[in-house]
Amino acid sequence: MADKNTANIGFEKQIWDAACVLRGNLDASEYKSVVLGLIFLKYISDRFEDKYNQLVEEGDGFEEDIDEYTSEGIFFVPAGARWSEIAAKAHTPEIGTVIDDAMRAIEKENKRLKDILPKNFARPELDKRRLGDVVDLFTNIKMLDHSSEKDVLGRTYEYCLSMFAEQEGKRGGEFFTPSCVVRTLVEILQPFKGRVYDPCCGSGGMFVQSAKFVENHSGNISDISIYGQDSNPTTWKMAQMNLAIRGIEPDLGKYAADTFLNDQHPTMRADYIMANPPFNLSDWGAEKLRDDVRWKYGTPPAGNANFAWLQHMIYHLAPDGKIGMVLANGSLSSQSGGEGEIRKNIINADLVECIIAMPTQLFYTTQIPVSLWFLNNQKKQGGKTLFIDARKMGTMVSRKLRELTDEDIKKIADTYNAFVDGTLEDVKGYCAAVTTDEIAKQDYILTPGRYVGIEEQEDDGEPFEEKMGRLTAELSDLFKESHRLEDEIREKLGAIGYEI
């Protein structure tokens, strides 16, 4: 079994395993806010204390001046809420109240965090002795190499999100998209500079991976602006904390809100849109949005929001913007509710640049097969669409879960880049560049298998006549054995009074 390639999970798993002792009688959704809240509190406290000690050394008396911190993007942590003070009370009966009070004090001093932090540590169901043990564990993070601490905490947050998604099953998909899927979107879109938008942002994974991409390619994270929205208040808060740990300041709207009915960014036009919307959402408010300006290519059916999501994103796209999104495979070929006509209109508008059929078992939450759609307002290969069949890619990392490896993601991105550059050669069973006319002949169905064909089999060197003779002889023997077993079964049934 391969190691997970989403992170070096040694330390992250230690945190997870130790924090799991806190679980007790709490369900996963409540426990999630406890663990992630502690990671966040430790992170902002450490950043504050580093700056605090630096100001003390300078000796000018500015260590309690809030502006000294906020000017550098550091959250101000008031006295009484600092980790050193929390750690000192780790093994007192009041530790839960101490942490809740710390969260309230931090929110009061930092408007961006207002009503975002969890304040549920004093509840009776949470074992205070175990909570103290986990506080001790987090205190020891300081023993790590200082320069990597931010990344370790960020990775730990991301790892815990993935584990909660696995525990919560279907509900986990509301806040977590597997890292390898997000990285595939990011490596193809390459969001170096501009506005990045996710209309159903979950815990903010698309934004984290975008920031990592910029950093890994020696770019400046301040060159991208983050916009997003989510309808689930708990998930919206998780995203705010996840991005704060990464030093990313997003605009996720003023509050959690339904994207279709209460668009938090109505006039924003994004350079890059990345999303994993809920698959086949049925109750999305279609009756209230009949004549909505977003439905340029056709009114989406009330029973399925897939093409509502797609058109919402197209509407929010800048003149030279790109979209990368995850959709259930049904959207590639469905004709019900006018979906076929909407798909046809989008294809004829020359927006669809690439379709990738993904392997199964990538998600903790669903076995529905999915594809990645890439749309581009300024396609370099006008009148053509790239199809990639990646269904055979990936490595099983557990009995139920598959991940795309770094090599898989690079191969897909390289294939896309070759298509854009005009240097791609079709590969049977894997990729094909197809004209819009050819897609029209297939009734505007976008299933990659229709266009890439079947992988060519290697010649095994056995002459055709010999192979057919051998195979038919083997088949004849199998038929004889089948008849023998059939007679034996009849005989045994007859012996006990049953005739066939």
N, C-alpha and C positions, 0 to 999 in steps of 0.2 A: 504493500500500500504506500502511495506517495505521501510525502509531507505536504501539509497545506502550504500553498505558496502565497497566501494573503498576508502573512506576517511571520516573523520568527516568534513562535508562540510560547517560548519557554516561560518568560516572566509573566506574560499575560495570563497563561494558564494557571500559574501559581496564584495570582490575584483572584482569578475566577474560582478556583478550587477552595481557597481559603474563605472567600466571601460567601461561598455556598453554604457555609455553616450557619449563616444568618437566616437562611431561608425559612426554617421553622414552619409555621402555619400560613405564611404569606403566599398568595398566588404570584405567578411570574410577573404580572403587570405591576403589582405593588412593589415587589422585591427589586424590580428593574430600576425604579426611581431611587431606591435606597443605595444600590451599588453605584449607579452612574452619578448620583448626586455626590457621593463621597469622593469619587475620582475627580469630579469637577472642583469640589471644595479644596482638595489637596493641591490641585494644579494652580488655581488662582492664588492660594495662600503662599505657595512656594515662589511664584513670580513676584508677589508683593514683598515677601521677606527678603528676597535677593536685592531688590531695589532699596528697600528699607535699610538694610545693612550697608549698602553702598553710600546712601545719604548720611548715615551716622558717621561713616569714616570721613566723609568730606567735612563734617563738623560745622556746617552752617545752620543747623537747626531746622532743616526743611523736611525731616523724615515723617512728619505728620501732615504735610501740606498735600492735599489731594491732587492739586494740579501737577505736581511732580510725577505722579503716576499716570493720570489720565492722558497727559501729553505724549506718553510713550505707549499708549494702548494697554496699560496695565490696570486691572481692576483694583480699586482701593479697598483694603480689608481693615475695618475699624478694630480698635482694641476690644478684646473679648471674643472676637470672631476669628482670630489668627490660629493657625494650626497648632502652634506651640502651646497655646492655651487650651485648645481642645484635647491635645494629646495628654496634657497634664491631668485632665479629668476623665481619661478614658475608662478607668475602672471605678467610677463612682456611679451610684444609681441614677444620677441626673444626666448622664452622658447624652441621652436622647434629646432632652430639653436643651442642653448646651448647644448641640448641633443645630436644632431648629432655630434657636435664637441667633446663632451665627448666620444662618441663611437669611433671616429677616434683616439683620443689621447690614449685610452685604447688599441686599436688594435696595435698602434705603439709601445707601451711599452711591449706588451705580444704577442710574435710571434705565440703562439698557437691559438690566437683569430683573426689572420689576415684574413680579408675579410669575417668574420663570423657574426659580429654584424650588426643589422639593422640600417640604417642611413636614415630614411624616415620621421622624425618627423617635418621637416620644411615645408613640402608640404602644399600648400594652402588649400587643402581639409580637413586638420586636424584642427579642432577648437582649437585654442590656449587657450581660456578661459577654456574649458573642460579639455584640457591636463594639465593645471595648477592645476585643481581640483584633477585629478588623481595622480599627483605628490604629492600633500598634503596628499592624502589617503595613499600612499606608505610610506611617511615620518613617518606616525603614527604607522607603523609596529613596530617601536622601543619600543612602549608601551607594547608589548608582552613579555612574559617570555623569557629572553635572550637565555636560553639553548635550547628552542624549535624553535628558529627563522629559522634556516636552514631548519628544517623539514617542517615548515609552508610554507616557500617560495617554497620548492620543491613540496609539495602537491598542493599548489596554481598553480604552473606551470602545473602539471599533470592534475588538474581539468580543467584548462582553455583549455588544449589540447583536453580533452574529449568533452568539450562544443563546441569547434571549429569543431571537427569531426562531431558532431550532426548537426551543422549549415550547414556544407558544403556537407552533404549527401554523395553521392558515392565518391566524391573526397577526403573526409575526411579519408577514409580508406587507402589512400596512406601513411598517417603518423601516424595513431593511431590504436592500437589493444586494445580492452577492457581489463581493468586491471584484471578482473576475469579469462579471458582466459589465459593471460600471467602467472598469479599466479598458474594456474593449471599445465602449462608446467613446471614452476620452481619447484613446490612442488614435482613433479614426478622425474625430472632430478637431483635435489639437487646439484647445481653447487657450491660446497664448495671451490674447488681449481683447478686452471688450466686455460686454454684458453677458453673463451666464445665467440662465433661467431654468427653473424646474417647477412646474405648476402643481406637482404633487410630491413634494420634496422629502417626505418621510423624515428620517433622522439626519438628512443632509449629506448622504454618501456621495452623491454626484459632485457636490461642491468640494468636498474633501479631496476626492481624486483629481478634480480639476486643478486645485491648488498644488497637489503633489506633482502633477504633470508639469506645471509651470516651474516649480522649484527644481525638478529633475533635469529640466532643459535650460537651466541657468537663466530663467526669466525672473521677472519681478512680480510677486504675488499681488502687489498694489495695482498692477495693470489690468486685473480682472475685477469686475463688480458683480456681486452675487444678489440675485433676486429669486424669491421662491414663495411658496404658499403650501399650507396643509390644513385639512379640515379637522384633524384630530388634535385637541388641545394638548394632550400629553405628548404626542409625537412632535408637535410644533415646539414644545419646550425642550425636548431632547435635542432637536436640531439646533436650537439656539446654543445649548451647552456644548454640543459636539463641535460646532464652528468656533465658539469662543476658545475652547481648548487649543484649536489650531491657529488662533490669532486671526481668524477671518471675521469681519464685521458684515453681516448680510442685511438685506432688506427683505424680511419674510412677511411683510404686512404688519399691521398694527395688532393683529390677533389671529388666532386660528379661524379659518373661514372656508366655505365651499367655493372652489375655483369657478365652477360654472355659474353659480347664482350670486356670488359676491367676489368678483375678480378684484384682488388687492392691487393689481398693477395694470389698470385698463389702458393706459396710453404708452406703456413701456414696449419697446421693440428690441429684441435680444439678438446678439450676434451668434450665440450658441444656446440651443435649448436641448436639455437632456432629461429624460423622464422614464419612469417605469410606472405608468398609471395602473390602477386596479383593473385586472382582466375582466372583460365582459360585464362591466358594472350595469345593473339593470335599473336601479332606482336613482336616476341622476337629475331629475327635475326637467325632463324634456318638455312637459306640457306648459311650463312657464317660460320657455325659451324658443317658441315656435319660429319667430321671425328674427332671431338673433343675428346681428351683423357678422358674427364669426362663421356662420354656415355658408360660406361662399361657394362651396362645391356641392351642396345638397344638405337637406335637413336630416340629421342622424336619427335613427330609429329610437323610440322610447325604451325599447328593451335592451339596448346595448350601447354603451358610451364610447366604444373604441374610436369611432370616427368623429365623435364630439371632441375627444382629447386631441386627436390628430389635427382637426381644424382649428381648435383653440390655439394650438402651438403655431400653426401656419400663420394665423392672424397676428400673433405676437412676434413674428420673425422680421428682423431688419432686412432691408433690400438685398444685402449680400450675406444673409444669415444662413445657418445650417441647423438641422434637427437630427438628433439621434435618440431613438426611443425603442422601448420594448413593447411588443404587442403579441397577444395570443395568435397562434397560427391561423385561426379561423378568419382573421381579417385579410389574409392573403387571397382568399377565394370566395368569401361569403357573398351571396346575392340577396339575402333577405333584408327587408325593411329599407330597400334603396341603397344598401351598402355597396353593391356592385357598381351602381351608377356614380356614387361619390368617389370610389376608387378610380373608376375610369376617368372622371373629370380631373382628378389630381394627377394622374399619369399623363393625360393629354396636356396639362399645364406644364409638363416637363420638370416636375419637382422631385420625383423619386430618383435618387441617385444610386442607391445600393440597398439590397435586401439580403440579410444573412439568416439562414436557417440554423438555429442553435441546437446543441445536443440536449438530450433529456437529463433530468435529475440535477439541474443546476440550482434549483430553488429548494429551500427548506420547506416551503409552504404550499407547493402545488406541483402536480405532475403534468399540468397543461403544457404542451409543447409551444415554444415561443420563437419569435424571429426578431431581429433588430432591423428597424427601418431607418434609413438615412435620407433626409430630404435637403435640397440645396437650392436657394433662390438664384444662384449663379453657377450652374453646372459647367465645368470645363468641357465635359463630353456631352454636349447638347444632343438630345434625341436618343440617348443610350442610357441603359440601366445595368449596373453590375449585380450579378447574382452569385452568392457564395453559399455552398452547402457545407456547413461546418458540423453536421450532425455526428460525424465519427470522431470528432476531436474531444479533448478533455481526458482527465484521469480521475478515477474513483478515489476519493480521499476518505470515504467511510462506506459502510454498506449501502447507504441511501443517497450519498451526495457526491456529485462530480464537480470538478473545477477545471476551467481552462488554464493551462500552464502559461508561463511567460512566453515560451516558444510558440504556442498556439496563437496567442494574442498578436505577437509580432508577425506571424505568417499572415493572419487576416489583415492587419494594418498594411503590411507590405503589398498584399494583393490589391487592396483599395488604392494605395498610392500609385501603383503601376497602372491601374485603370485610369486614374485622373491624369497621369502623365502621358497616356496614350501608348504605353509600352507593354500592356498586358497581353499575354497569349492565353487563350482559353485552355482549361484543363478539364478533360472529361471527368465527370463525377464530382468536380470541386468548384469551378468558377467559369462564368461566361459573361461576356459583354453583349447585351441584346438591344436591338433597336425598338423603338416604340411601336413600329409597324408589326414587328414580330410578336410583341406583347398583345397588340390588338387582335392578332390572329388566334391568340389563346384566350380570347374573351376577357382580357385585362386581368387575368389571374396571375398572381405574383409568386407562386410557389417555386422556389429555386430549382427543385428537382425536375420541373418541366423543361428547364432551359440548360442546365449543366449536363444532363444526360447521365449515363451509367459509366462508372469508372471502368477503364479498359483493363481486362484481365491479362496477366502475363502468360505467354505461351509456355506450356510445361514440356514441350518437345515430343509428346506422344502423338503419333499420326492419328488423324481423325478416324479412319476405318478401324484401327486397332482399339482406340478408346471406345468407340461405339460398340464393338464386339464385346469388349470387357464389361462395359456397363450393362448391356442387355443380358449377358450371362449372369451377372450379379443380380439383376432384377428378376430373372427367371428363378434363381435359387430362393430369393425372398418370397416370390409367389408360392413356390412349393412348400416352404416352411409355414406360410400363412394358411394354406389349405390343410396342412397336417395339424396345426393348432386348432383350426376350426373343427375338424373331425373329432379331435380329442375332447373339445368342450361339449360338442353334441353328445358324445358317448357318456361323459360324466353326468350331464344333465339328465339324459335318459335313464341312467342308473337310479336316479332319485325321483323318477316319475315325471320329468318335464321334457316334452318333445318340442323341437324347433323345426 
